[in-house]
Amino acid sequence: MSTQIELSIKRMTRLDGNGTLKAYCDVAIAESFVIKSFKVIDGKNGLFVSMPREQGKNGMWYDTVAPLTKQVREHLSHIVLDAYASDKPLGE
């Protein structure tokens, strides 16, 4: 199935400074659900999108949202990184 999921950025908070965390954002799915706390990270190989996470009782961090296919992950990354690169304010 190659149906494109309707994703939009509802809030993008860009961070100043030299750290690897560059922004937080909230993503809407089909204007029906909002998933909060995606992160834009500047890693060794450039910018990437980190899924929302929470820390377990064992001290390990676990993603709370996981795309089921590579295509969905790539689409999500494209939408988030394009919004991050734009000068358009998104709910900041």
Wavefront OBJ file of the C-alpha trace (Angstrom):
o trace
v 0.000 0.000 0.000
v 1.472 3.352 -1.017
v -1.084 5.686 0.544
v 0.576 8.880 1.765
v -0.299 9.767 5.353
v -1.386 13.378 5.858
v 1.103 14.893 8.306
v 1.483 18.520 9.347
v 3.574 20.395 11.875
v 1.502 22.087 14.577
v 4.320 23.567 16.657
v 8.044 23.968 16.076
v 10.225 25.324 18.881
v 13.741 26.035 17.652
v 16.520 26.141 20.250
v 19.550 28.421 20.269
v 22.978 27.257 21.289
v 25.661 24.795 20.319
v 24.022 21.613 21.615
v 22.890 18.749 19.417
v 19.181 19.302 20.184
v 17.997 21.881 17.641
v 14.178 21.843 17.964
v 11.064 20.205 19.354
v 7.904 19.806 17.319
v 4.374 18.416 17.432
v 3.022 16.540 14.404
v -0.662 16.186 13.465
v -1.915 13.088 11.680
v -4.805 13.771 9.274
v -5.761 16.796 11.404
v -7.186 14.275 13.894
v -4.345 13.397 16.302
v -1.300 15.272 17.570
v 1.873 13.514 18.632
v 4.073 15.721 20.794
v 7.812 15.966 21.366
v 9.509 14.917 18.168
v 13.061 16.280 18.237
v 15.407 17.591 15.554
v 18.916 16.411 16.438
v 22.233 17.398 14.842
v 24.073 14.070 14.800
v 27.371 12.852 13.344
v 25.749 12.439 9.908
v 23.669 15.632 9.956
v 20.140 16.469 11.064
v 17.662 13.726 11.887
v 14.280 13.362 13.589
v 14.135 11.564 16.935
v 10.888 9.941 18.012
v 9.178 10.912 21.295
v 10.677 8.865 24.150
v 10.201 8.125 27.801
v 12.524 6.684 30.382
v 11.686 3.263 31.786
v 12.128 2.205 35.402
v 15.380 0.521 34.361
v 16.853 3.882 33.266
v 16.734 2.999 29.551
v 14.967 5.284 27.043
v 12.191 3.878 24.837
v 10.452 5.368 21.791
v 6.739 5.919 22.467
v 5.948 6.354 18.752
v 7.294 4.147 15.977
v 6.588 4.365 12.232
v 5.738 0.910 10.907
v 7.452 1.328 7.541
v 10.584 2.954 6.182
v 8.428 5.058 3.839
v 6.412 6.527 6.731
v 9.616 7.298 8.679
v 11.107 9.025 5.613
v 7.902 11.015 4.992
v 7.810 12.126 8.652
v 11.495 13.113 8.567
v 10.992 15.066 5.343
v 8.007 17.019 6.752
v 9.768 17.822 10.053
v 13.156 18.764 8.559
v 11.526 20.943 5.867
v 9.584 22.798 8.581
v 12.760 23.189 10.646
v 14.653 24.618 7.659
v 11.912 27.100 6.782
v 11.763 30.565 8.306
v 8.039 30.243 8.857
v 7.078 30.350 12.565
v 4.993 27.336 13.615
v 3.269 27.978 16.914
v 6.447 29.163 18.666
l 1 2 3 4 5 6 7 8 9 10 11 12 13 14 15 16 17 18 19 20 21 22 23 24 25 26 27 28 29 30 31 32 33 34 35 36 37 38 39 40 41 42 43 44 45 46 47 48 49 50 51 52 53 54 55 56 57 58 59 60 61 62 63 64 65 66 67 68 69 70 71 72 73 74 75 76 77 78 79 80 81 82 83 84 85 86 87 88 89 90 91 92
